[in-house]
Amino acid sequence: MRSDTAIGNIPIGVGGQNGNRETIFEYIRRIKQKENELGTKGVAIIYWNNGKFCPTYETDGCFYLNYRTKEELIIDYIGKGWDGSYLSHGSACHETYVIPWEDILFLDDNNRMQYRVKVVGQREYNELRNARVNELSRKGISREEVEKAIPYKYSGIKNDYFRQVVNQVIIQMYDSKDLQRHYKEYIPIAQIENGKVLVPEVILPERLKYKEKGVESEGR
């Protein structure tokens, strides 16, 4: 589940979460409460998958792909057991890559290391892991289950995952002329669940600020 508002409205500020039929109604209630507090209108975006979902601590990692049109692509990655909210909030990151715009089409799992500008050290990883485990435990999730799911040592991005994200997301979004025509920056979130790439959302930072004046997309 995700929350959103129309372009130009105050952000609703209700974070995304997994859930079921019962928690959907509580999620909608929280959105309505925020609507009243902020004097704005919000919506719940619900992705239904027959009740099956991957708990966030069982994900295989997440990519935050910050396209700065005609300038560069910044890739932030967080490993197994975390979800994209940590990257979008800036509270944790395990690896960062900076790829010049003209190099994006040549990026692959063989040359990616030349673009890496950060990798987490073991001490920092331990601190981030402990904070993650404690946070989930406070939410009532079995500490033993979480400890088992999140690795004790950070081993980096698997080449297969990086290759999937390049082919299925990075190249496709690089070719999105509609996004580039209207926005100077756009950020797909690519999450790995059960070894497969999912893109639950695309963030358009400061949407009105970056919108090209006098240009409207077809069908809007």
C-alpha atoms as a printed R data frame, in Angstrom:
    type eleno elety resid chain resno      x       y       z
1   ATOM     1    CA   MET     A     1  0.000   0.000   0.000
2   ATOM     2    CA   ARG     A     2  1.138   3.538  -0.768
3   ATOM     3    CA   SER     A     3 -0.306   6.994  -0.256
4   ATOM     4    CA   ASP     A     4 -0.199   9.950  -2.620
5   ATOM     5    CA   THR     A     5 -1.749  13.323  -3.429
6   ATOM     6    CA   ALA     A     6 -2.450  15.189  -6.625
7   ATOM     7    CA   ILE     A     7  0.380  17.216  -8.155
8   ATOM     8    CA   GLY     A     8  0.699  20.469  -6.239
9   ATOM     9    CA   ASN     A     9 -1.049  19.282  -3.065
10  ATOM    10    CA   ILE     A    10  0.637  19.018   0.328
11  ATOM    11    CA   PRO     A    11  2.227  15.526   0.696
12  ATOM    12    CA   ILE     A    12 -0.014  13.310   2.814
13  ATOM    13    CA   GLY     A    13  2.906  11.856   4.800
14  ATOM    14    CA   VAL     A    14  1.591   8.314   5.379
15  ATOM    15    CA   GLY     A    15  4.353   5.804   4.693
16  ATOM    16    CA   GLY     A    16  3.922   2.694   2.543
17  ATOM    17    CA   GLN     A    17  3.411  -0.709   4.108
18  ATOM    18    CA   ASN     A    18  2.430  -4.292   3.429
19  ATOM    19    CA   GLY     A    19 -0.910  -5.455   4.713
20  ATOM    20    CA   ASN     A    20 -4.063  -7.518   4.288
21  ATOM    21    CA   ARG     A    21 -7.823  -6.963   4.032
22  ATOM    22    CA   GLU     A    22 -8.053  -5.814   7.644
23  ATOM    23    CA   THR     A    23 -5.101  -3.390   7.623
24  ATOM    24    CA   ILE     A    24 -6.287  -1.728   4.396
25  ATOM    25    CA   PHE     A    25 -9.127  -0.058   6.300
26  ATOM    26    CA   GLU     A    26 -6.770   1.169   9.035
27  ATOM    27    CA   TYR     A    27 -4.439   2.560   6.349
28  ATOM    28    CA   ILE     A    28 -7.306   4.458   4.707
29  ATOM    29    CA   ARG     A    29 -8.354   5.784   8.127
30  ATOM    30    CA   ARG     A    30 -4.837   7.176   8.672
31  ATOM    31    CA   ILE     A    31 -4.959   8.909   5.285
32  ATOM    32    CA   LYS     A    32 -8.325  10.490   6.081
33  ATOM    33    CA   GLN     A    33 -6.958  11.663   9.418
34  ATOM    34    CA   LYS     A    34 -4.011  13.328   7.652
35  ATOM    35    CA   GLU     A    35 -6.382  14.909   5.140
36  ATOM    36    CA   ASN     A    36 -8.195  16.633   7.983
37  ATOM    37    CA   GLU     A    37 -4.976  17.696   9.708
38  ATOM    38    CA   LEU     A    38 -3.345  19.123   6.576
39  ATOM    39    CA   GLY     A    39 -6.377  20.372   4.684
40  ATOM    40    CA   THR     A    40 -5.449  18.345   1.598
41  ATOM    41    CA   LYS     A    41 -6.742  15.344  -0.338
42  ATOM    42    CA   GLY     A    42 -5.007  11.985  -0.355
43  ATOM    43    CA   VAL     A    43 -5.468   8.568  -1.873
44  ATOM    44    CA   ALA     A    44 -4.463   5.025  -0.970
45  ATOM    45    CA   ILE     A    45 -2.748   3.129  -3.793
46  ATOM    46    CA   ILE     A    46 -3.271  -0.577  -3.155
47  ATOM    47    CA   TYR     A    47 -1.426  -3.344  -4.999
48  ATOM    48    CA   TRP     A    48 -3.352  -6.592  -4.547
49  ATOM    49    CA   ASN     A    49 -1.480  -9.876  -4.974
50  ATOM    50    CA   ASN     A    50 -3.854 -12.550  -3.677
51  ATOM    51    CA   GLY     A    51 -2.755 -11.984  -0.109
52  ATOM    52    CA   LYS     A    52  0.853 -13.036  -0.737
53  ATOM    53    CA   PHE     A    53  3.563 -10.544   0.088
54  ATOM    54    CA   CYS     A    54  7.221 -10.464   0.990
55  ATOM    55    CA   PRO     A    55  7.911  -8.991   4.464
56  ATOM    56    CA   THR     A    56 10.326  -6.083   4.172
57  ATOM    57    CA   TYR     A    57 12.965  -7.927   6.223
58  ATOM    58    CA   GLU     A    58 12.926 -10.765   3.675
59  ATOM    59    CA   THR     A    59 13.640  -8.623   0.615
60  ATOM    60    CA   ASP     A    60 16.874  -9.276  -1.275
61  ATOM    61    CA   GLY     A    61 17.765  -5.581  -1.392
62  ATOM    62    CA   CYS     A    62 16.553  -2.363  -2.963
63  ATOM    63    CA   PHE     A    63 17.855   0.159  -5.542
64  ATOM    64    CA   TYR     A    64 17.104   3.901  -5.457
65  ATOM    65    CA   LEU     A    65 17.720   5.151  -9.005
66  ATOM    66    CA   ASN     A    66 18.060   8.929  -9.066
67  ATOM    67    CA   TYR     A    67 17.994  10.137 -12.679
68  ATOM    68    CA   ARG     A    68 19.184  13.729 -13.070
69  ATOM    69    CA   THR     A    69 18.206  14.327 -16.669
70  ATOM    70    CA   LYS     A    70 21.140  14.860 -19.039
71  ATOM    71    CA   GLU     A    71 23.560  14.949 -16.073
72  ATOM    72    CA   GLU     A    72 23.955  11.673 -14.195
73  ATOM    73    CA   LEU     A    73 22.370   8.629 -12.603
74  ATOM    74    CA   ILE     A    74 22.973   8.103  -8.895
75  ATOM    75    CA   ILE     A    75 22.321   4.580  -7.625
76  ATOM    76    CA   ASP     A    76 21.901   3.993  -3.908
77  ATOM    77    CA   TYR     A    77 21.539   0.394  -2.779
78  ATOM    78    CA   ILE     A    78 20.571  -1.241   0.479
79  ATOM    79    CA   GLY     A    79 21.019  -4.946   1.035
80  ATOM    80    CA   LYS     A    80 19.045  -7.989   2.065
81  ATOM    81    CA   GLY     A    81 16.582  -7.348   4.888
82  ATOM    82    CA   TRP     A    82 15.932  -3.657   4.194
83  ATOM    83    CA   ASP     A    83 13.381  -1.869   2.022
84  ATOM    84    CA   GLY     A    84 13.383   1.299  -0.066
85  ATOM    85    CA   SER     A    85 12.039   3.567   2.662
86  ATOM    86    CA   TYR     A    86 15.522   3.681   4.224
87  ATOM    87    CA   LEU     A    87 16.942   5.015   0.971
88  ATOM    88    CA   SER     A    88 14.175   7.542   0.323
89  ATOM    89    CA   HIS     A    89 14.455   8.841   3.905
90  ATOM    90    CA   GLY     A    90 18.258   8.877   3.749
91  ATOM    91    CA   SER     A    91 18.561   6.879   6.969
92  ATOM    92    CA   ALA     A    92 20.688   4.024   5.601
93  ATOM    93    CA   CYS     A    93 22.617   3.058   2.455
94  ATOM    94    CA   HIS     A    94 25.114   0.286   1.730
95  ATOM    95    CA   GLU     A    95 26.492   1.236  -1.690
96  ATOM    96    CA   THR     A    96 26.408   4.289  -3.956
97  ATOM    97    CA   TYR     A    97 27.274   4.630  -7.650
98  ATOM    98    CA   VAL     A    98 27.482   7.772  -9.796
99  ATOM    99    CA   ILE     A    99 27.188   7.237 -13.553
100 ATOM   100    CA   PRO     A   100 27.569  10.124 -16.033
101 ATOM   101    CA   TRP     A   101 24.537  10.443 -18.304
102 ATOM   102    CA   GLU     A   102 26.506   9.504 -21.419
103 ATOM   103    CA   ASP     A   103 27.703   6.257 -19.777
104 ATOM   104    CA   ILE     A   104 24.325   4.879 -18.694
105 ATOM   105    CA   LEU     A   105 23.767   2.751 -21.805
106 ATOM   106    CA   PHE     A   106 27.177   1.116 -21.304
107 ATOM   107    CA   LEU     A   107 26.624   0.236 -17.631
108 ATOM   108    CA   ASP     A   108 26.640  -3.459 -16.740
109 ATOM   109    CA   ASP     A   109 27.655  -5.799 -13.941
110 ATOM   110    CA   ASN     A   110 31.191  -6.084 -15.355
111 ATOM   111    CA   ASN     A   111 32.136  -2.382 -15.252
112 ATOM   112    CA   ARG     A   112 29.972  -1.106 -12.381
113 ATOM   113    CA   MET     A   113 32.839  -0.961  -9.870
114 ATOM   114    CA   GLN     A   114 34.468   1.948 -11.702
115 ATOM   115    CA   TYR     A   115 31.404   4.048 -10.826
116 ATOM   116    CA   ARG     A   116 31.136   3.036  -7.172
117 ATOM   117    CA   VAL     A   117 31.820   5.907  -4.780
118 ATOM   118    CA   LYS     A   118 30.767   4.337  -1.492
119 ATOM   119    CA   VAL     A   119 30.492   0.926   0.163
120 ATOM   120    CA   VAL     A   120 29.525   0.393   3.792
121 ATOM   121    CA   GLY     A   121 32.210  -0.829   6.215
122 ATOM   122    CA   GLN     A   122 31.544  -3.704   8.601
123 ATOM   123    CA   ARG     A   123 31.376  -1.484  11.683
124 ATOM   124    CA   GLU     A   124 28.782   0.824  10.126
125 ATOM   125    CA   TYR     A   125 26.893  -2.178   8.773
126 ATOM   126    CA   ASN     A   126 26.730  -3.695  12.260
127 ATOM   127    CA   GLU     A   127 25.267  -0.455  13.634
128 ATOM   128    CA   LEU     A   128 22.684  -0.261  10.840
129 ATOM   129    CA   ARG     A   129 21.778  -3.913  11.274
130 ATOM   130    CA   ASN     A   130 21.307  -3.587  15.030
131 ATOM   131    CA   ALA     A   131 19.078  -0.538  14.530
132 ATOM   132    CA   ARG     A   132 17.017  -2.415  11.907
133 ATOM   133    CA   VAL     A   133 16.573  -5.485  14.117
134 ATOM   134    CA   ASN     A   134 15.597  -3.344  17.126
135 ATOM   135    CA   GLU     A   135 13.096  -1.344  15.073
136 ATOM   136    CA   LEU     A   136 11.357  -4.451  13.745
137 ATOM   137    CA   SER     A   137 11.334  -6.050  17.195
138 ATOM   138    CA   ARG     A   138  9.600  -2.980  18.631
139 ATOM   139    CA   LYS     A   139  6.907  -3.466  15.981
140 ATOM   140    CA   GLY     A   140  6.189  -6.925  17.354
141 ATOM   141    CA   ILE     A   141  8.076  -9.017  14.805
142 ATOM   142    CA   SER     A   142  9.933 -12.001  16.234
143 ATOM   143    CA   ARG     A   143 13.520 -10.983  16.948
144 ATOM   144    CA   GLU     A   144 14.704 -14.509  16.167
145 ATOM   145    CA   GLU     A   145 12.979 -14.380  12.776
146 ATOM   146    CA   VAL     A   146 14.520 -11.013  11.930
147 ATOM   147    CA   GLU     A   147 18.003 -12.010  13.098
148 ATOM   148    CA   LYS     A   148 17.792 -15.029  10.825
149 ATOM   149    CA   ALA     A   149 16.644 -12.995   7.808
150 ATOM   150    CA   ILE     A   150 19.221 -10.171   7.890
151 ATOM   151    CA   PRO     A   151 22.852 -11.194   7.182
152 ATOM   152    CA   TYR     A   152 25.516 -10.479   9.814
153 ATOM   153    CA   LYS     A   153 28.006  -9.494   7.113
154 ATOM   154    CA   TYR     A   154 27.444  -7.283   4.100
155 ATOM   155    CA   SER     A   155 28.512  -9.106   0.934
156 ATOM   156    CA   GLY     A   156 27.634  -6.530  -1.746
157 ATOM   157    CA   ILE     A   157 25.217  -6.517  -4.673
158 ATOM   158    CA   LYS     A   158 24.825  -9.805  -6.508
159 ATOM   159    CA   ASN     A   159 25.776  -9.463 -10.163
160 ATOM   160    CA   ASP     A   160 22.543 -11.143 -11.207
161 ATOM   161    CA   TYR     A   161 20.447  -8.557  -9.347
162 ATOM   162    CA   PHE     A   162 22.459  -5.684 -10.781
163 ATOM   163    CA   ARG     A   163 22.076  -7.123 -14.284
164 ATOM   164    CA   GLN     A   164 18.309  -7.471 -13.865
165 ATOM   165    CA   VAL     A   165 17.959  -3.890 -12.673
166 ATOM   166    CA   VAL     A   166 20.082  -2.550 -15.540
167 ATOM   167    CA   ASN     A   167 18.130  -4.437 -18.214
168 ATOM   168    CA   GLN     A   168 14.628  -4.166 -16.774
169 ATOM   169    CA   VAL     A   169 14.666  -0.733 -15.151
170 ATOM   170    CA   ILE     A   170 17.736   1.463 -15.727
171 ATOM   171    CA   ILE     A   171 17.779   1.250 -19.530
172 ATOM   172    CA   GLN     A   172 13.990   1.419 -19.808
173 ATOM   173    CA   MET     A   173 13.721   4.508 -17.606
174 ATOM   174    CA   TYR     A   174 16.693   6.133 -19.329
175 ATOM   175    CA   ASP     A   175 14.702   5.877 -22.565
176 ATOM   176    CA   SER     A   176 11.599   7.502 -21.034
177 ATOM   177    CA   LYS     A   177 11.377  10.672 -23.124
178 ATOM   178    CA   ASP     A   178  8.070  11.671 -21.513
179 ATOM   179    CA   LEU     A   179  9.618  11.815 -18.049
180 ATOM   180    CA   GLN     A   180 12.664  13.688 -19.328
181 ATOM   181    CA   ARG     A   181 10.476  16.191 -21.158
182 ATOM   182    CA   HIS     A   182  8.557  17.110 -18.011
183 ATOM   183    CA   TYR     A   183 10.986  16.539 -15.141
184 ATOM   184    CA   LYS     A   184 14.617  17.303 -14.421
185 ATOM   185    CA   GLU     A   185 14.736  14.499 -11.867
186 ATOM   186    CA   TYR     A   186 12.893  11.213 -11.364
187 ATOM   187    CA   ILE     A   187 13.580   8.295  -9.043
188 ATOM   188    CA   PRO     A   188 12.351   4.742  -9.649
189 ATOM   189    CA   ILE     A   189 12.544   2.399  -6.659
190 ATOM   190    CA   ALA     A   190 13.563  -1.134  -7.711
191 ATOM   191    CA   GLN     A   191 13.124  -3.778  -5.020
192 ATOM   192    CA   ILE     A   192 14.316  -7.392  -5.234
193 ATOM   193    CA   GLU     A   193 11.795  -9.921  -3.931
194 ATOM   194    CA   ASN     A   194 12.321 -13.669  -4.289
195 ATOM   195    CA   GLY     A   195 15.124 -12.955  -6.753
196 ATOM   196    CA   LYS     A   196 12.943 -10.848  -9.075
197 ATOM   197    CA   VAL     A   197 12.843  -7.090  -9.706
198 ATOM   198    CA   LEU     A   198  9.739  -5.107  -8.713
199 ATOM   199    CA   VAL     A   199  9.240  -1.359  -9.169
200 ATOM   200    CA   PRO     A   200  6.629  -0.302  -6.581
201 ATOM   201    CA   GLU     A   201  6.903   3.416  -7.275
202 ATOM   202    CA   VAL     A   202  8.579   6.252  -9.167
203 ATOM   203    CA   ILE     A   203  9.268   9.382  -7.103
204 ATOM   204    CA   LEU     A   204  9.025  12.768  -8.824
205 ATOM   205    CA   PRO     A   205 10.764  15.189  -6.413
206 ATOM   206    CA   GLU     A   206  9.263  18.670  -6.106
207 ATOM   207    CA   ARG     A   207  6.981  17.919  -9.016
208 ATOM   208    CA   LEU     A   208  5.729  21.441  -9.680
209 ATOM   209    CA   LYS     A   209  9.122  23.059  -9.249
210 ATOM   210    CA   TYR     A   210 10.702  20.890 -11.942
211 ATOM   211    CA   LYS     A   211  7.738  20.773 -14.331
212 ATOM   212    CA   GLU     A   212  8.382  22.444 -17.663
213 ATOM   213    CA   LYS     A   213  6.093  25.480 -17.877
214 ATOM   214    CA   GLY     A   214  3.508  25.398 -20.622
215 ATOM   215    CA   VAL     A   215  4.128  21.730 -21.459
216 ATOM   216    CA   GLU     A   216  1.490  19.132 -20.614
217 ATOM   217    CA   SER     A   217  1.718  15.401 -21.203
218 ATOM   218    CA   GLU     A   218 -0.835  13.774 -23.478
219 ATOM   219    CA   GLY     A   219 -4.026  12.748 -21.772
220 ATOM   220    CA   ARG     A   220 -3.443  14.840 -18.640
